């Protein structure tokens, strides 16, 4: 478990986050831990799951039924990382998906941070994976909006 705070102002808090606005779950085998979703801000929280499976296949609907449909997303981050980075390291890829899902981060900022942290080919590969995840989530959310409008 790790914690991250995002703000436009300096962050001075260092303790764990007890009531997260968002959860990014890198390992889907953790989904059935009883306390995983404890403290998540309902109904405005976000859940991003690293999985190529659809939400209904994961068996967690009862935990997340109070969140809006577009606040719970799966992204095949490990698969995208393998494709673009060559290693099963989904961190940067998940940041791209998170930016698309929430709008809390600009994709340009995510890509710049990745390139700054990882120079050269590694940074560029991670940036491409983050962009791919961003595009995938953006496209899937656009399809959902079209489907809802058509109903």
C-alpha positions in Angstrom: 0.0 0.0 0.0 1.2 3.4 -0.9 -0.2 6.9 -0.6 0.0 10.0 -2.8 -1.5 13.4 -2.3 -2.1 15.8 -5.2 -2.6 19.5 -4.7 -1.8 22.9 -6.2 -0.5 24.0 -2.8 2.4 22.6 -0.8 1.5 19.4 1.0 2.9 19.1 4.6 0.9 16.0 5.7 3.0 12.8 5.9 0.5 10.4 7.5 -1.4 7.7 5.6 -4.5 8.7 3.7 -7.5 7.5 5.6 -10.3 8.8 3.3 -8.9 8.6 -0.3 -10.6 10.4 -3.2 -9.2 7.7 -5.5 -7.8 4.2 -5.4 -5.4 2.8 -8.0 -5.2 -0.9 -7.6 -2.1 -2.2 -9.3 -2.6 -5.9 -8.4 -6.2 -7.2 -9.0 -5.5 -10.2 -6.8 -6.0 -7.7 -3.9 -9.6 -6.9 -4.9 -11.3 -9.2 -2.4 -9.5 -7.9 0.7 -12.3 -6.9 3.0 -10.8 -3.5 3.9 -9.6 -2.5 0.4 -12.4 0.1 -0.2 -12.7 1.3 3.4 -12.7 5.1 3.6 -13.2 5.7 -0.1 -15.2 8.9 -0.5 -18.7 7.9 -1.7 -20.2 8.8 -4.0 -17.5 10.9 -5.6 -14.5 8.6 -5.3 -12.7 6.9 -8.1 -11.4 3.4 -8.5 -8.9 2.4 -11.2 -8.0 -1.3 -11.5 -5.1 -2.7 -13.4 -6.9 -5.5 -15.2 -7.7 -6.5 -18.7 -11.0 -8.0 -17.4 -14.3 -6.1 -17.4 -15.7 -4.9 -14.1 -18.5 -7.5 -14.1 -15.9 -10.3 -14.3 -14.1 -9.1 -11.2 -16.9 -9.8 -8.8 -16.6 -6.5 -6.9 -19.9 -4.8 -7.9 -21.3 -4.9 -4.4 -18.4 -2.8 -3.1 -18.7 -0.2 -5.8 -22.4 0.1 -6.5 -22.7 3.6 -5.0 -20.1 5.1 -7.3 -21.0 6.6 -10.7 -20.2 4.2 -13.6 -17.5 6.3 -15.0 -15.7 6.4 -11.6 -14.8 2.7 -11.7 -12.5 1.7 -14.6 -10.3 -1.2 -15.5 -7.2 -0.6 -17.6 -4.9 -3.3 -19.0 -1.9 -1.4 -17.7 0.5 -4.4 -17.3 -0.3 -5.5 -20.8 0.3 -2.0 -22.2 3.5 -1.7 -20.2 4.7 -5.0 -21.7 3.8 -3.9 -25.2 5.5 -0.5 -25.0 8.1 -0.7 -22.2 9.0 -4.4 -22.5 8.5 -5.0 -18.8 5.4 -5.6 -16.6 5.8 -2.3 -14.8 2.3 -0.6 -14.9 3.0 2.6 -12.8 3.4 5.1 -15.6 0.7 3.5 -17.6 -1.8 3.8 -14.7 -1.0 7.5 -14.4 -2.1 8.0 -18.0 -5.3 6.1 -17.3 -5.9 8.0 -14.1 -5.5 11.3 -15.9 -8.1 10.3 -18.5 -10.5 8.9 -15.9 -10.5 11.8 -13.5 -9.2 14.9 -15.2 -7.3 15.7 -12.1 -4.0 15.6 -14.0 -3.3 16.9 -17.4 -1.8 14.3 -19.7 0.9 16.8 -20.7 2.0 17.1 -17.1 2.1 13.3 -16.6 4.2 12.8 -19.8 6.6 15.6 -18.8 7.1 14.1 -15.3 7.7 10.6 -16.8 10.3 12.0 -19.2 11.9 13.9 -16.5 12.1 10.9 -14.1 13.2 8.4 -16.8 15.5 9.9 -19.4 16.0 8.5 -22.9 14.4 5.4 -24.4 13.0 4.2 -21.0 11.2 7.5 -20.4 9.9 7.7 -23.9 8.6 4.1 -23.8 6.8 4.8 -20.5 5.4 8.0 -21.9 4.0 6.1 -24.9 2.4 3.5 -22.5 0.9 6.3 -20.5 -0.5 7.9 -23.6 -1.9 4.6 -24.8 -3.7 4.1 -21.5 -5.0 7.7 -21.6 -6.3 7.2 -25.1 -7.9 3.8 -24.3 -9.8 5.2 -21.2 -10.8 8.4 -23.1 -12.2 6.4 -26.0 -14.1 3.9 -23.7 -15.6 6.8 -21.8 -16.7 8.5 -25.0 -18.3 5.2 -26.1 -20.2 5.0 -22.8 -21.5 8.6 -23.2 -22.6 7.8 -26.8 -24.3 4.6 -25.5 -26.1 6.5 -22.7 -27.3 9.2 -25.0 -28.6 6.7 -27.5 -30.8 5.0 -24.9 
